[in-house]
Amino acid sequence: MPWSSLLKPSSLGYFVLLASTGKEGLELLDQQAPQMVLLDIEMPDISGLDVLKEIRKRRMDLPVVMITAYGSVDRAVQAMKEGAYDFITKPFELDHICLVVRNALERERLQREVEILSHELDERYRLVVGKSVKMNEAMDVAKKAASTKSTVLLLGESGTGKELFARAIHNWSERRDKPFVVINCVGLSRELLESELFGHEKGSFTGAHELKRGKLELAHGGTVFLDEIGDISPEVQTKLLRFLQEREFERLGGTKLIRVDVRIIAATNRDLEGAVKEGRFREDLYHRLNVIPLVLPPLRERKEDLPPLASCFMQRFSKEAKKNFTEMTKEAVEKLVAYDWPGNVRELANVIERAVVLGQGPQLSLHDLPRNIVSATSASLRDGLSYHEAIDDYRREMILKTLAQTQGNRAAAAKILGLQRTYLSRLIKVLQID
């Protein structure tokens, strides 16, 4: 009985294609696109090794398991060098071949998932690319930082894409194949945040029914992204400072020192310098985090990036909603550019998603945008102002909004605007801003 007769769909639960020659097998490969191949080394027309080489030219990622007689193990080893996934010697047990097939198909499934996730990540990384000078400067710093182990502090308003930048830095680094772990520091009690970071021993506090490894431990070799770092309590600040100094910690309730190798990227939309001056944030921790500071510009300061960003979101949400949006009208783009986007990239994504879900396509037009976007007017177009009056009006409006955002803190406002504090103070006086 030929070994191929053992592989019935009813016995293994797989749909099986049979080919009696190498040429026939290659034709089936092109016609049916199988998920794996069981290939005999001894073929009536073409050598199994030659068939394997041809398969590798057509489907580099396809798992191929070689079937060989006991005396041809050396040829099977050669097949492994040519890219075969595994080999099985005849005669073999059905349970053995079932296990090999199952493992090969699982590997193929995982490869497909990785490809899909990689594609999704590539799509997301497109959102951190921009044409504006400020965004390109931020990208240059991020790429240089990625090749180091230094701690990065991402600063900027909510919705500017700090987590996307952190993921991009991780993806550009040598740690890209290791874990990227996100810890949101806001909204958690001190005990829960400590447990998230460092883990806990069984019985260390009420509800700790078993040992838990912290995310710093789980991320060994990779990157930890500490989002909203400005919101952590003084107690956690002290423990985090010790970790950054020594790169070791103890689980809650434990006494054993655990040493890990992780890259720290922190982010906040708060004024950490102001918090240091007010005694709400440890100065030594701030300096440990602020090794490579990176300020992400708000969307209103990089208006030239709006059209490609909006188009990117439109394509993504159109695909997810199974719609046929292909372009935006000129009027819609003009209104998107005129709006100031206090919620930044996150708000833009929400607006475009709403427009795609509720609209018909294929064009995204003014009718698809919310009323506050449609009524937006660029400062340079208001009230028939002259060129210089419009420029001053726009600068006044931008400074007022930034001061409101920072609760009147000029140092924080200057940092967000990318200006020297003395120059900002002079502008406030010249523009007669109260």
Secondary structure, 3 states (H helix, E strand, C coil): CCHHHHCCHHHHCCCCCCCCCHHHHHHHHHHHCCCCEEEECCCCCCCHHHHHHHHHHHCCCCCEEEEEEHHHHHHHHHHHHCCCCEEEEECCCHHHHHHHHHHHHHHHHHHHHHHHHHHHHHHHHHHHCCCCHHHHHHHHHHHHHHCCCCCEEEECCCCCCHHHHHHHHHHHCCCCCCCEEEEECCCCCHHHHHHHHHEECCCCCCCCCCCEECHHHHCCCCEEEEECHHHCCHHHHHHHHHHHHHCEEECECCCCEEECCCEEEEEECCCHHHHHHCCCCCHHHHHHHCCEEEECCCHHHCHHHHHHHHHHHHHHHHHHCCCCCCEECHHHHHHHHHCCCCCHHHHHHHHHHHHHHHCCCCEECHHHCCHHHHCCCCHHHHHHCCHHHHHHHHHHHHHHHHHHHCCCCHHHHHHHHCCCHHHHHHHHHHCCCC
